[in-house]
Amino acid sequence: MSDDITGSDHFVQVSDLEITPVPDGAMIYQKDRERVHYLNPTALIVFELCGMGKTVDEMIEFVGNSFALPTQPVAEIRSCVASLHAEGLVRRV
């Protein structure tokens, strides 16, 4: 699923989401699908970066640098973006 996501892809948050912060992430309610999603802190960061118009490569660099990771989390961030996309929380632009 994340194989078709490239570093230059941009994603944006979809509209009509209710976002509620919780102690270790966020709960997101999709009104149109009547679904609730729970995002852990890292997924929430990726979701928020989508809302800022960052490319997937920029998201990878941001997360890697923020957590001082020894290697960039390429597969992990692409997988996260793919999951957010599959769940209808973000869309490709």
Helices and strands as residue ranges (DSSP letters): G 2-4, E 11-13, E 17-22, E 25-30, E 35-39, H 41-51, H 56-66, H 74-86, E 90-92
